[in-house]
Amino acid sequence: MIFIIIHIIMYHSNNHYELISNITPFFYTPNLLPHSSNKLHIKNHPSNNNHDIFFFNKNISSDYIDNLTNCLYLIINDYNIDNSQQYYNHKSFQKYLILKENSIKLVKQDNGSLLKFYKIYTLNAFINDIFSTKVITWKLFYAIAIYNDILILVIKDNIAYYFGKHDSNNIDGFIIADNYLYFTKKYQYDSNNFYKVLYPFKHINSISTYKISDLQNIANKLNILITIDGKNRLKKDIYHDINNKLMFDLKL
């Protein structure tokens, strides 16, 4: 398995902190792998000659994999990678050490107010999670993106999950959930064609906040039936299907 060294010197989003580090992404561009080791279904995908599509690596132990960290580092480093160098590193905790420390500093500065606004963590839960987790989870990924002024959309079917500040005018990258997961900066995104989930871990309100017509409109956007055999479905049944459809459960 081939890995890549990323050399980073970062000044990002006016936060003026410096990163000088060797990072080992545990995902790859497919042209770097011999055909026999490439088990992902990529043959029908657009050309990747410019290395702007990065497939999540599922072929190694999860103890050594941190695809989400590497998405963040690619954005911070403006997608500048050196594909000519190879490096092996089995200390997954160190891969996001600098991002972690900076994120903790920023969270403490605002006393976790953004965590509360975006309905992710309490301050103490965030600190505990980021210290105890070897690799970044989706929730940590969400929180770190917010505090580092990064917005990544996770696209699954016709649903766009917003990971980062959803009032941002700039989308920094996309994680596409197809037969495989891949990360890219270049994606033809038309917001009119997607149902937007601005709070991935609070994807729906309580049923009492919706009228039946509200749920029917959402169901239509998600291709969920609102009638069966010519009869309108019950409010609770439509709500149940919407909740299941929008629940974020992508496995890394």
C-alpha positions as CSV (number, residue, x, y, z in Angstrom):
1,M,0.0,0.0,0.0
2,I,1.3,3.4,-1.0
3,F,1.0,6.5,1.2
4,I,1.7,10.1,0.5
5,I,3.6,12.7,2.5
6,I,1.9,16.1,2.7
7,H,4.2,19.0,3.8
8,I,2.0,21.7,5.3
9,I,2.7,25.3,6.2
10,M,-0.6,26.7,6.9
11,Y,-2.1,30.1,7.5
12,H,-5.9,29.6,7.1
13,S,-9.0,31.7,7.6
14,N,-7.1,34.5,9.4
15,N,-6.5,32.1,12.3
16,H,-2.7,32.6,11.8
17,Y,-1.5,29.4,13.3
18,E,1.4,27.5,11.6
19,L,1.4,23.9,10.6
20,I,4.7,22.3,9.7
21,S,4.2,18.6,9.6
22,N,4.5,15.4,7.7
23,I,1.1,13.9,7.3
24,T,0.3,10.4,5.9
25,P,-3.1,10.3,4.1
26,F,-4.7,6.9,4.4
27,F,-6.6,7.4,1.2
28,Y,-5.1,7.5,-2.2
29,T,-5.5,8.5,-5.8
30,P,-6.3,5.3,-7.8
31,N,-3.4,5.6,-10.3
32,L,-1.0,5.1,-7.4
33,L,-2.1,1.6,-6.8
34,P,-1.4,-1.6,-8.7
35,H,-4.6,-3.0,-10.3
36,S,-4.5,-6.1,-8.0
37,S,-4.7,-4.1,-4.8
38,N,-7.5,-1.7,-6.0
39,K,-10.7,-3.3,-4.8
40,L,-12.9,-0.2,-5.2
41,H,-15.3,0.2,-8.1
42,I,-13.7,3.1,-9.9
43,K,-13.6,2.0,-13.6
44,N,-16.8,3.9,-14.5
45,H,-15.8,7.0,-12.7
46,P,-14.5,10.3,-14.4
47,S,-10.8,10.6,-15.2
48,N,-8.5,11.3,-12.3
49,N,-5.4,12.4,-14.2
50,N,-5.1,15.6,-12.1
51,H,-5.4,13.8,-8.8
52,D,-8.5,15.7,-7.8
53,I,-10.5,12.7,-6.7
54,F,-9.4,10.8,-3.6
55,F,-11.0,7.5,-2.8
56,F,-11.5,6.5,0.8
57,N,-9.3,3.5,1.6
58,K,-11.1,0.5,3.0
59,N,-8.3,-2.0,2.4
60,I,-6.4,-1.5,5.7
61,S,-7.1,-1.8,9.4
62,S,-9.3,0.9,10.8
63,D,-6.6,1.5,13.5
64,Y,-4.5,3.0,10.7
65,I,-7.1,4.8,8.7
66,D,-8.3,8.4,9.0
67,N,-9.9,9.4,5.8
68,L,-11.7,12.4,7.3
69,T,-8.6,14.0,8.7
70,N,-7.0,13.8,5.3
71,C,-10.0,15.6,3.7
72,L,-9.4,18.5,6.1
73,Y,-5.7,18.6,5.4
74,L,-6.2,18.6,1.7
75,I,-8.4,21.6,2.0
76,I,-6.2,23.4,4.4
77,N,-3.2,22.7,2.1
78,D,-5.1,23.9,-1.0
79,Y,-5.0,20.4,-2.5
80,N,-1.2,20.6,-2.9
81,I,0.2,17.1,-2.5
82,D,3.4,15.5,-3.6
83,N,2.6,12.1,-5.2
84,S,6.3,11.3,-5.7
85,Q,7.0,10.6,-2.1
86,Q,6.1,7.5,0.0
87,Y,5.8,7.2,3.7
88,Y,4.5,4.7,6.2
89,N,3.1,5.7,9.5
90,H,1.1,3.5,11.9
91,K,0.6,6.2,14.6
92,S,-2.9,7.3,13.7
93,F,-3.2,9.5,16.8
94,Q,-0.4,11.8,15.5
95,K,-2.1,12.3,12.1
96,Y,-4.5,14.9,13.5
97,L,-2.5,16.2,16.5
98,I,-2.1,19.8,15.2
99,L,-5.7,20.1,13.9
100,K,-6.9,18.7,17.2
101,E,-4.9,21.1,19.4
102,N,-6.0,24.1,17.3
103,S,-9.6,23.1,17.4
104,I,-9.6,22.7,21.2
105,K,-8.1,26.2,21.5
106,L,-10.8,27.7,19.3
107,V,-13.6,25.8,21.1
108,K,-12.4,27.0,24.4
109,Q,-12.2,30.6,23.2
110,D,-15.9,30.7,22.5
111,N,-16.8,28.4,25.3
112,G,-18.3,25.9,22.9
113,S,-21.1,28.3,21.7
114,L,-20.8,27.0,18.1
115,L,-21.0,23.4,19.2
116,K,-24.3,24.3,20.9
117,F,-25.6,26.3,17.9
118,Y,-24.9,23.5,15.5
119,K,-26.3,20.9,17.8
120,I,-23.3,18.7,18.0
121,Y,-21.6,18.5,21.4
122,T,-21.4,20.1,24.8
123,L,-18.0,21.6,25.5
124,N,-17.0,18.8,27.9
125,A,-18.2,16.1,25.5
126,F,-16.2,17.5,22.7
127,I,-13.0,17.7,24.7
128,N,-13.5,14.2,26.0
129,D,-14.2,12.8,22.5
130,I,-11.3,14.5,20.8
131,F,-8.9,13.3,23.4
132,S,-10.1,9.7,23.5
133,T,-10.6,9.0,19.8
134,K,-7.8,7.6,17.7
135,V,-9.3,8.8,14.4
136,I,-11.8,11.4,13.6
137,T,-15.5,10.4,13.7
138,W,-18.2,12.1,11.6
139,K,-19.2,14.2,14.7
140,L,-15.6,15.3,15.3
141,F,-15.2,16.0,11.6
142,Y,-18.3,18.3,11.7
143,A,-17.0,20.2,14.8
144,I,-13.5,20.6,13.5
145,A,-14.7,21.8,10.1
146,I,-16.9,24.4,11.8
147,Y,-14.1,25.8,13.9
148,N,-11.6,25.9,11.1
149,D,-14.0,27.7,8.7
150,I,-14.4,24.7,6.4
151,L,-17.6,23.6,4.6
152,I,-17.8,20.1,3.1
153,L,-20.9,18.6,1.6
154,V,-21.6,14.9,2.0
155,I,-23.7,13.8,-1.0
156,K,-25.8,10.7,-0.7
157,D,-28.5,10.1,-3.3
158,N,-30.3,13.4,-3.6
159,I,-29.4,14.5,-0.1
160,A,-26.7,17.1,0.8
161,Y,-25.4,17.0,4.4
162,Y,-23.7,20.2,5.4
163,F,-20.5,19.6,7.5
164,G,-19.3,23.0,8.5
165,K,-20.8,26.5,8.8
166,H,-23.9,26.3,6.6
167,D,-24.0,30.1,6.2
168,S,-20.7,29.9,4.3
169,N,-20.7,31.1,0.7
170,N,-17.9,28.7,-0.3
171,I,-18.0,25.0,-0.4
172,D,-14.5,23.6,0.1
173,G,-15.0,20.1,-1.0
174,F,-17.4,17.2,-1.4
175,I,-17.6,13.6,-0.1
176,I,-19.6,11.5,-2.4
177,A,-21.3,8.4,-1.2
178,D,-21.7,6.0,-4.1
179,N,-20.7,2.4,-4.3
180,Y,-17.7,3.8,-2.5
181,L,-16.7,7.0,-0.8
182,Y,-14.5,9.6,-2.4
183,F,-13.5,13.1,-1.8
184,T,-13.2,15.8,-4.4
185,K,-13.1,19.6,-4.9
186,K,-14.7,19.4,-8.3
187,Y,-18.4,18.5,-8.3
188,Q,-21.3,19.8,-10.3
189,Y,-23.5,20.8,-7.4
190,D,-26.9,22.4,-8.0
191,S,-28.6,23.0,-4.7
192,N,-32.0,22.9,-6.4
193,N,-31.5,19.2,-7.1
194,F,-30.8,18.2,-3.5
195,Y,-32.6,18.1,-0.2
196,K,-30.3,20.1,2.2
197,V,-29.7,18.8,5.7
198,L,-28.0,21.7,7.6
199,Y,-27.7,19.8,10.9
200,P,-26.6,16.2,10.0
201,F,-27.0,15.0,13.6
202,K,-30.3,16.8,14.1
203,H,-31.8,16.0,10.8
204,I,-35.5,16.3,11.7
205,N,-37.5,18.1,14.3
206,S,-40.2,16.5,16.5
207,I,-43.3,15.4,14.6
208,S,-45.4,18.0,16.4
209,T,-43.6,20.8,14.7
210,Y,-44.9,19.7,11.3
211,K,-48.2,19.9,9.5
212,I,-49.1,16.9,7.4
213,S,-48.6,19.1,4.3
214,D,-45.0,20.0,5.4
215,L,-44.2,16.3,5.7
216,Q,-45.8,15.6,2.3
217,N,-43.6,18.3,0.7
218,I,-40.5,16.8,2.2
219,A,-41.5,13.3,1.2
220,N,-42.0,14.4,-2.4
221,K,-38.4,15.8,-2.5
222,L,-37.1,12.6,-1.1
223,N,-39.1,10.3,-3.4
224,I,-41.1,8.9,-0.5
225,L,-44.7,7.8,-1.1
226,I,-47.4,10.0,0.4
227,T,-50.3,7.9,-0.9
228,I,-50.8,4.1,-1.1
229,D,-53.6,2.6,-3.2
230,G,-55.0,6.1,-3.7
231,K,-55.2,6.8,0.0
232,N,-53.2,9.4,1.9
233,R,-50.6,7.9,4.3
234,L,-50.8,8.8,7.9
235,K,-48.7,11.6,9.3
236,K,-46.7,9.3,11.6
237,D,-45.9,6.9,8.8
238,I,-44.6,9.6,6.5
239,Y,-42.6,11.1,9.4
240,H,-41.1,7.7,10.1
241,D,-39.9,7.2,6.5
242,I,-38.4,10.7,6.3
243,N,-36.6,10.2,9.6
244,N,-35.1,6.9,8.3
245,K,-34.2,8.4,4.9
246,L,-32.4,11.4,6.4
247,M,-30.6,9.7,9.2
248,F,-26.9,10.0,8.7
249,D,-25.3,6.6,9.1
250,L,-22.4,6.4,6.6
251,K,-19.8,3.9,7.6
252,L,-16.1,4.8,7.1
